[in-house]
Amino acid sequence: MDAGWRFAFGHPYDKARDFFHGTSKFSYLTKAGYADGPADAAFEDRGWRRLDLPHDWAVEAPFDAKASSSHGYKASGLDVPEHSIGWYRKTFAIPAADLGRRISVEFDGVFRDAIVWVNGFYLGRHACGYTGFRYDLTDYLNYGGDNVIAVRVDATMEEGWFYEGAGIYRHVWLTKAAPLHVPQWGTYVTTEVGEGAASVTARTTVINEGKENATFDVEQSIVDPDGRAVATGLLRALSLAAGDTGEFPCALHVPQPRLWSLESPALHQLVTTIRAGGAVVDRYETPFGIRSIRFDPDHGLFLNGRHVEIHGTNNHQDHAGVGVALPDALQDFRVARLKEIGVNAYRSSHNPPTPSSSTPATASACWCSTRTASWG
């Protein structure tokens, strides 16, 4: 959902320069559907700048001695109020056929303090500039017509002492699913490597957001790097009451697996399919590597039984010329250059990285770690 947004600067305290937002009779935080200013679906934004996401407005600004180091001394922040508030708006169509599905908007990262509305309905506020967040739009949409999402971003205050940028600087997604589906991050895969085979355990979370109890099957299939199915599993006649969530583990046997290693980073894919009433209602894909990992307090790290010395770098999320709004291909480029100089471990500095840094291309390149998660 990156293309075709409108953007304009607001203001933290000048009502006129903030398009008179928050000045109507009813508060947009307590009266449903009464958003005003740019948060109102009827607001006229055709004069605003048109752009595609990801976007970092700080990197575009001129240098200013009043600005903070967290904005790279670019004209944004507490002492540059005219470039501290950014408004984003997007009009998008929802087909009438989507009625009955669960529809969400997902933000990979907004710096920072983002308030979100759809069709004038207040959805919520997310203060952190690094963690992703999502809102369920299902009950507020105009099915068979246009809809408007509005985001007010406040980059006045920083979170760190390093360059952090400003704006919707990561991807935005519109997710549609049947009421019975695998939720976001709903799978967890673990592997155990034995002699000539591997045991893979796939734990899948399923949620029933429908109004009726549901009976369903969960099919699991592991696809190797060449696109061949190498293992399958089936869980039959599972059930969930309306509104309930359940986790369903499935053990799969993979003979002669291609192991993930630094020299040969083979990625497999778990394909999870949910069937109800004889029809496929959801399909969810999870890339993963089959490998064994062991840490020895005296001898260090062992990958697939072989000792590995870790040669890592500490990496901030920004890049010269583009600030924090990195194209996905630049993530892959950076990892490839690091590998050329002998790097086999990548630490994402300070905060959770963009999910696009965990794409199969990057995940197949080296070890990755952050303060909140680690995987190989």
N, C-alpha and C positions, 0 to 999 in steps of 0.2 A: 504493500500500500504506500509506496514511496513517491509515486509520480503525481504531479499536478496539484501541489499545495500552493496556498497563498500566504505571504508573510509580510508583516509590518511591525515596526517598533512601537511599543506602548510606553508607559511611564509608571514608576512606582508610586507617585503621589500627586501628579498633575492630572486631574480627572479629564480635562479636555484632551490632553495628549494621550490618554489611555482610552479614548473613544467613549468616555462617559460610562465606562463599565462599573457596575456595582452601585449605580445611583438611582435605580428604579425603585418604585414603592415596595415591591416584594424582594426579599433577599434571594439571590440565586442559590444559596446554600440551604434554604429551608422551604421554599415554595417551588414544587416540581414544575418544570417547564417554563419558568419565568426568568430565564437568563437574559441579560441585557448586554448592550455593546456588541463586541465581536462574538460573544458566546451565544447570541440570539441567532437562530437559523436564518432569519430574514435580513440580517445585517448585510449591507452592500460592500463587498470586498473586491470588486473588479478593478479598482485602482491600485490594489496591493501588488507587490512583486510576486511573480510566479516562479516557483522553484521546485526541484525534486530533492528528496531526502536521500541520504543523510546530509545535514546542513550544520555548519559551525559558523555563527555570525561573528564570533570574536576574531577568528583568524582573518576575516575580511576587513576588519576595522583598521584604521591608522594607529600608529603608536601614540601613546598619551602618557605623560609623566604622572598623571593623577591615577592611572589605572593600576591594578594590582598585579603582582607577579603570577598569580593563578590564572590570569587572563593574558599572560605574556606581555604585560604592559600595553596591550591593545585597548582601545577606547571602549571599555565595558567594565561594569562593576559598581561598587558602592559610591564612588565619587564621580561616576559618569552615568547618571541616571537615565539620560536619553538613549543609551544603548544597553540598558540592563534588563528591560522587559521585552520579550518577543512574543508576538501572537502568530499562531499558525491556524489555518482553516482549510478544509478540504470537503468538496461536495462529491458524493459517490452514490451510485445507484444500487438498490437491492431488489432483485427480481421477486415477483409475487410468488414464484415457486419455492422461495426460501422460507416461506411461512411454515413454522413448525420446527425449524432447525435452531440450534443454539449458535449464536453469532457473537464473537468477541473481537475486540481490538487489542493488539499486543504491542507494547513499546519495548524495544530492546534496551533503550537508554535515552534519557533526556536530561541535559544539564541546564538547570536543575529546578526543583520546586515546581512541578508541573500540575496544573489544574485542567481537568478534561470535561467537556460537555459534548453531548450529541443531541441534535435537534432541540437545543435549549435546555435539556435535562442535565443537571450536574451529576457526574459519575464518580468523581473522587479527586484526591490530591496525593501526589507522590513526591516526597521531599528529596530523596536520594538521587544523585546525579549519575549513578552507576548501575543500580540494580534494575532489572526489567520489571514490568508490571502490566497487568491486563484488566480490562473491564468488560463485563457482559452487556452487550447492546440489545439483546433479544427483545426486551419489552419496550424499547423506545424507538424502534425503527419504523420507517414508512415503507411497507412492502409493496413493491410494484412502482416505486417512485424514487425521488432523490432524497438524500440525507446529508446532514452537515455535521462534521466533527470539528470542534474548536479546542485549541490547547493554548493556555497562557503559561509561558515559561519565565521564571524569575531567576536570573543569574546574578543578582546583586551580591549575594554572599557566596564565598567559595567554600569548598570542603577540604582542600589540601593546599600545599605550598608549591605545587608544580603546575604546569599548564593544564587547564581543565576544559577550556573551550566554553561554548554556550549554544543552546538550542537543541533541536531534535537531531542528534548527531549519530544515531544508530537507526536500524531499520524499523519500520512499522508494518504490522501484519494484520490482515483481516482473516479470521479463522472461522470456518463454518463446519458444523458437525451435526450428526443426528443426535437426538436426545440421549441415546445409548452410545457411548463412545469412550475412547481412551483420552483422558485429560492431558493437558500440557505437562511434559516431563513424566508421563505415566508409565514408563517402562524402566526396568533396572536389570542389567545383564551382568552375570558373573561367570567366570570360566575356571575350570580346573583341568590342567593338562596332565595326561597319563601317558603310558607307553603306547604309542601309535594311535591315540584317540584323545578326544577332549569331551568333558562334560560341561554343558552350558545350561545354566539356570536362568530362565526368563521370567521375571516377576512383572506382571501387567496389572495396572490399576484400571478398573472400568467404573464409570459413573453412569447412573440412570437418572437423567434430568427430565424424564418423561412423567406423565401423570398416571401411568399404569405400571404394574409389576412387569418385569421383563424376563424371559427365558431365552438363552442364547448359547452359542458355541464360540470358543476362542481357538483359532487356528494359528499356529506358530510355524514359521519357515525360516531357515537360515540359508542365506545366499552367499556363496563364496565370491572372491574378487573377480572371477570370470563370469559371474552371473548365473551360476549353476546352483540349484537347490541341493544342499548336502545333508539336511536334516529337517524333519517335520514333526510336529506334535499337535494333538487335538484334545481340547477339554470340552466335553459335551454336557449339555443340559444344565448349564449354570443359571443362576437366577439372582436377581436383585429387585428389591422392592422399590417403588417410586421414591426418588430422592436419595437412595442409598449409594454407597461406594464400596467396592470390594477389591482385594488384591488376589490374583490368581497365578500361582507359580506353575511353571512347566519345565520339566527336565528334558534336554535333548542331547543325543549322542552324535558326535561328529567324528567319523573315522579319518585318520591321516590328515589332520587339519593343517592348513598353511598358517604358521605362527607369525604373529606381529613381532617384528624386531626393528632395530634402528636401521639395519642394512636392507631389510625387505619388509617394509611397513604394510603388510597385507590387512585390509579391512574387510570384515564380513558385514552382513546386514541382516538384522532380525526384522522380518515382515510379520506384523500382527494383524490378523483379519478377524473382525467380529461379524458373525452371522446371526440373524434373528428372523424367524418366520421364513426361512429358506433364502433370504436375501442378504447380501453384504451391506452392512450399515456403517462400517468404519474400517479404515486401513491405516496403519501407523508403522513407520519405518524407523529403525534404530541402528545406526552404524556402531560397530565395536570391533575390538581386536581380540584374538585368542592368544593368550600368552601366560606364562607363569612369572611371578615377581616375588622375590625374597630379599629381605633386608637382614643382613647379619651385623651385629654390633661390633664385631672385630674386623670383618672383611668387606663390608659395604653392600652394594647392590648387586643382585644376580637376576638377569633377565633370561628366561628359558634355560636356566642352569648355568649360564655363562656370566662371569664377572664383568661388570660395566663401570667404568669411571664416568662420573657425571661432570660434564663441561657445559655449564649453563651461563645464561645472561639474564639480567634484570631489565625488563622492557616496559617503558611507559606506552600508553595507548596512542599518543599523538605521533604525527609524522610531518616532516618538513613540507611546507607548501599547502597542506590540507588540514592542518590542525588535528582535531579529534574525529572529523568526519571522513574516515578512511574508506575508500572503495575496498570491496572484498579482495580483489586481485592484489592490492597492495599488502594485505596481510600475508598472502601466499608468497609474494615477492620477498618480503622481509625475512620470513622463515627460510626461504631458499638461500638467501645470501648468508644468513647465520650458519646454515649447514655447511656452506662452502668453506667457512673458516674454522670448522671443527666443532661447532656447537651442537649438543644433543639434548639440551634441556632448556626450557623457556619458562621464565617466571614473569607473570603479569603483575606489574607494580601496583601496590597499594589497594586496588579495588578489583571487583569482578570484571573480567574483560568482556568485550562484545561477543555474543554467540558466534558471530561470523569468524572469529579467530579459532573456533573449534570445528570448522568445516572439515570434511574428509581430507581435503588437500593438506590442510595444516596439521590435522590430527595424525596424519601418516608420516609426518616429518620428524617429530621429536617428542620428548616428554614435555608435558605442560603442567603448570601448577599455578595456583593463586592462593590467596589467604583463605578462600572459602571452599575450594575443591581441588582435587588433583586426579589426574588420570594419565594413562600412557597409550 
